[in-house]
Amino acid sequence: MLVLIGLIAGDKIQFLNFLTAESIAAAIWIVGGIGFLVKLVFWRIQKRRDANDPEQA
């Protein structure tokens, strides 16, 4: 897909030169880490809420 975009767009995408493989990889790691933390927080909240629910006994 990237090759096709490169062939079709040509010189029109020169403004994307600042994107490197390292910056894309870092962005993926950061987004994944934030997503993990959000899911962990929601899981802990749900676990605490279920532990305090008297109907679960």
PyMOL CGO cylinders between C-alpha atoms (Angstrom):
from pymol import cmd
from pymol.cgo import CYLINDER

trace = [
    CYLINDER, 0.00, 0.00, 0.00, 2.83, 2.40, 0.83, 0.3, 1, 1, 1, 1, 1, 1,
    CYLINDER, 2.83, 2.40, 0.83, 4.48, 1.66, -2.51, 0.3, 1, 1, 1, 1, 1, 1,
    CYLINDER, 4.48, 1.66, -2.51, 1.23, 2.44, -4.34, 0.3, 1, 1, 1, 1, 1, 1,
    CYLINDER, 1.23, 2.44, -4.34, 0.82, 5.70, -2.43, 0.3, 1, 1, 1, 1, 1, 1,
    CYLINDER, 0.82, 5.70, -2.43, 4.41, 6.61, -3.25, 0.3, 1, 1, 1, 1, 1, 1,
    CYLINDER, 4.41, 6.61, -3.25, 3.92, 5.88, -6.95, 0.3, 1, 1, 1, 1, 1, 1,
    CYLINDER, 3.92, 5.88, -6.95, 0.61, 7.71, -7.21, 0.3, 1, 1, 1, 1, 1, 1,
    CYLINDER, 0.61, 7.71, -7.21, 1.38, 10.76, -5.08, 0.3, 1, 1, 1, 1, 1, 1,
    CYLINDER, 1.38, 10.76, -5.08, 4.98, 11.23, -6.18, 0.3, 1, 1, 1, 1, 1, 1,
    CYLINDER, 4.98, 11.23, -6.18, 6.42, 14.58, -5.09, 0.3, 1, 1, 1, 1, 1, 1,
    CYLINDER, 6.42, 14.58, -5.09, 3.15, 15.75, -3.56, 0.3, 1, 1, 1, 1, 1, 1,
    CYLINDER, 3.15, 15.75, -3.56, 3.94, 14.03, -0.26, 0.3, 1, 1, 1, 1, 1, 1,
    CYLINDER, 3.94, 14.03, -0.26, 7.28, 15.71, 0.43, 0.3, 1, 1, 1, 1, 1, 1,
    CYLINDER, 7.28, 15.71, 0.43, 5.84, 17.19, 3.63, 0.3, 1, 1, 1, 1, 1, 1,
    CYLINDER, 5.84, 17.19, 3.63, 5.80, 13.66, 5.14, 0.3, 1, 1, 1, 1, 1, 1,
    CYLINDER, 5.80, 13.66, 5.14, 9.61, 13.42, 5.11, 0.3, 1, 1, 1, 1, 1, 1,
    CYLINDER, 9.61, 13.42, 5.11, 9.76, 14.13, 8.85, 0.3, 1, 1, 1, 1, 1, 1,
    CYLINDER, 9.76, 14.13, 8.85, 8.05, 10.78, 9.54, 0.3, 1, 1, 1, 1, 1, 1,
    CYLINDER, 8.05, 10.78, 9.54, 10.60, 8.07, 10.17, 0.3, 1, 1, 1, 1, 1, 1,
    CYLINDER, 10.60, 8.07, 10.17, 10.25, 4.43, 11.10, 0.3, 1, 1, 1, 1, 1, 1,
    CYLINDER, 10.25, 4.43, 11.10, 11.46, 5.25, 14.62, 0.3, 1, 1, 1, 1, 1, 1,
    CYLINDER, 11.46, 5.25, 14.62, 8.86, 7.97, 15.15, 0.3, 1, 1, 1, 1, 1, 1,
    CYLINDER, 8.86, 7.97, 15.15, 6.05, 5.72, 13.89, 0.3, 1, 1, 1, 1, 1, 1,
    CYLINDER, 6.05, 5.72, 13.89, 7.25, 2.90, 16.16, 0.3, 1, 1, 1, 1, 1, 1,
    CYLINDER, 7.25, 2.90, 16.16, 7.42, 5.27, 19.13, 0.3, 1, 1, 1, 1, 1, 1,
    CYLINDER, 7.42, 5.27, 19.13, 3.89, 6.49, 18.42, 0.3, 1, 1, 1, 1, 1, 1,
    CYLINDER, 3.89, 6.49, 18.42, 2.62, 2.90, 18.29, 0.3, 1, 1, 1, 1, 1, 1,
    CYLINDER, 2.62, 2.90, 18.29, 4.32, 2.12, 21.63, 0.3, 1, 1, 1, 1, 1, 1,
    CYLINDER, 4.32, 2.12, 21.63, 2.91, 5.27, 23.25, 0.3, 1, 1, 1, 1, 1, 1,
    CYLINDER, 2.91, 5.27, 23.25, -0.65, 4.71, 22.00, 0.3, 1, 1, 1, 1, 1, 1,
    CYLINDER, -0.65, 4.71, 22.00, -0.47, 1.05, 23.04, 0.3, 1, 1, 1, 1, 1, 1,
    CYLINDER, -0.47, 1.05, 23.04, 0.82, 1.93, 26.49, 0.3, 1, 1, 1, 1, 1, 1,
    CYLINDER, 0.82, 1.93, 26.49, -1.87, 4.53, 27.04, 0.3, 1, 1, 1, 1, 1, 1,
    CYLINDER, -1.87, 4.53, 27.04, -4.53, 2.09, 25.84, 0.3, 1, 1, 1, 1, 1, 1,
    CYLINDER, -4.53, 2.09, 25.84, -3.22, -0.56, 28.22, 0.3, 1, 1, 1, 1, 1, 1,
    CYLINDER, -3.22, -0.56, 28.22, -3.30, 1.83, 31.16, 0.3, 1, 1, 1, 1, 1, 1,
    CYLINDER, -3.30, 1.83, 31.16, -6.85, 2.93, 30.37, 0.3, 1, 1, 1, 1, 1, 1,
    CYLINDER, -6.85, 2.93, 30.37, -8.04, -0.67, 30.13, 0.3, 1, 1, 1, 1, 1, 1,
    CYLINDER, -8.04, -0.67, 30.13, -6.23, -1.54, 33.37, 0.3, 1, 1, 1, 1, 1, 1,
    CYLINDER, -6.23, -1.54, 33.37, -7.90, 1.34, 35.22, 0.3, 1, 1, 1, 1, 1, 1,
    CYLINDER, -7.90, 1.34, 35.22, -11.36, 0.39, 33.91, 0.3, 1, 1, 1, 1, 1, 1,
    CYLINDER, -11.36, 0.39, 33.91, -10.74, -3.26, 34.82, 0.3, 1, 1, 1, 1, 1, 1,
    CYLINDER, -10.74, -3.26, 34.82, -9.73, -2.31, 38.39, 0.3, 1, 1, 1, 1, 1, 1,
    CYLINDER, -9.73, -2.31, 38.39, -12.82, -0.09, 38.74, 0.3, 1, 1, 1, 1, 1, 1,
    CYLINDER, -12.82, -0.09, 38.74, -15.09, -2.88, 37.49, 0.3, 1, 1, 1, 1, 1, 1,
    CYLINDER, -15.09, -2.88, 37.49, -13.41, -5.43, 39.78, 0.3, 1, 1, 1, 1, 1, 1,
    CYLINDER, -13.41, -5.43, 39.78, -13.88, -3.15, 42.80, 0.3, 1, 1, 1, 1, 1, 1,
    CYLINDER, -13.88, -3.15, 42.80, -17.50, -2.45, 41.84, 0.3, 1, 1, 1, 1, 1, 1,
    CYLINDER, -17.50, -2.45, 41.84, -18.26, -6.19, 41.51, 0.3, 1, 1, 1, 1, 1, 1,
    CYLINDER, -18.26, -6.19, 41.51, -16.63, -6.96, 44.86, 0.3, 1, 1, 1, 1, 1, 1,
    CYLINDER, -16.63, -6.96, 44.86, -18.91, -4.42, 46.59, 0.3, 1, 1, 1, 1, 1, 1,
    CYLINDER, -18.91, -4.42, 46.59, -22.08, -5.64, 44.89, 0.3, 1, 1, 1, 1, 1, 1,
    CYLINDER, -22.08, -5.64, 44.89, -24.23, -7.61, 47.38, 0.3, 1, 1, 1, 1, 1, 1,
    CYLINDER, -24.23, -7.61, 47.38, -26.09, -9.42, 44.57, 0.3, 1, 1, 1, 1, 1, 1,
    CYLINDER, -26.09, -9.42, 44.57, -22.91, -11.18, 43.47, 0.3, 1, 1, 1, 1, 1, 1,
    CYLINDER, -22.91, -11.18, 43.47, -22.78, -13.32, 46.64, 0.3, 1, 1, 1, 1, 1, 1,
]
cmd.load_cgo(trace, "trace")
